[in-house]
Amino acid sequence: MLKRYKAIYKEAGFKGLIEKEGWKVGLLLFSFFLVKGLLWLAVFYGLFEVATA
């Protein structure tokens, strides 16, 4: 499944991926990277709080 999405993305870009697979895939990828970024922020914020305490 991910290999197919990756191949479409390489061939047609993000817009092509949305056109071929639909908005659900785009929303899923957006949500994944949003959560991933927020987790990294939480980790670094926690390290900063421990270092200053």
KAZI-V76462 format. One record per helix or strand of 2 or more residues. SS is the DSSP state (H for helix, E for strand). FROM is the first residue (numbers start at 1). TO is the last residue. If there is no record, write none. Layout:
ss=SS from=FROM to=TO
ss=SS from=FROM to=TO
This chain:
ss=H from=2 to=21
ss=H from=23 to=52
